[in-house]
Amino acid sequence: MTDNDFEFIRKLLKQRSGLMLSAEKQYLVESRLMPVAQRRGLPDLFELVRRLRAGNDETLTTEVVEAMTTNETFFFRDRVPFEHFRSVILPALMAARDRQKRIRIWCAAASSGQEPYSLAMTIKEMGAVLDGFRIEILATDISNEVLQKATAGVYSQFEVQRGLPIQLLLKYFTQVGEAWQIAPQIRAMVQFRPLNLLTDFSRLGTFDLIICRNVLIYFDQPTKTDVLDRLARVIAPGGYLILGAAETTIGLTHAFKSLPDKRGLYAPADPVADKVIRFPAASLAS
């Protein structure tokens, strides 16, 4: 791949997905795009880029973007966000939404589904505590390929061994050959939909909790700010945002405030409210 071709791919990925590739990532582009060229019956990456430059094959462009998207995920990844979800977020939202009895959750950049399914299992395990509440989970990703896998809910032995407690595997999965399929009752709790975070997502409505983990790290600063500001506009009053351990809103936007002693957890900023954040009594339940 020539330097000019690599630069074209870098600009294409930035425009279509927000993904920023450093100059030393040419080897990564070559290794991930060669299988795309082979599936298309193209002789080399030069021909692949030539067709991309022509701009008349949107399907090919989508394949390239999806091939370059990082889809690393596993069940109950990092643990802390799920502890916050169970012991802090859900009790606080239940108290705040006691009249509506409805809680909406959005998992952005959900990849192959382990994150939203981890939330669904957590909710299921809480049992009667949530009786009367309707909890909706929307999971989105830019890649149609990983969304198909997520919708099927079928995972390899390696995938279910990463972060998934054995008791939940036995309770909510059925072995299918050498793979495991998550139970229909858990799959039914999650709605999957394709979505690019660079596009307008206001049509999705408002959410009580948005989980957007380990995706902002791939964006440049202006893109991070833009996405965070738009996320703030679709979080309902009293709602929450969860970011990845390596991500922050500090220095990017004033739309969110971090919550003391709750790593990765944010709330929409209220410029007239006291800067000291106090949780409702119910949020302290364990």
PyMOL commands that set and color helices and strands:
alter all, ss='L'
color gray80, all
select helices_A, chain A and resi 3-17+23-39+45-54+58-68+80-96+114-130+144-152+157-161+166-172+184-187+202-204+216-218+221-232+281-284
alter helices_A, ss='H'
color red, helices_A
select strands_A, chain A and resi 102-107+134-141+154-156+173-176+179-182+190-194+207-212+235-243+256-258+265-268
alter strands_A, ss='S'
color yellow, strands_A
deselect
rebuild
show_as cartoon
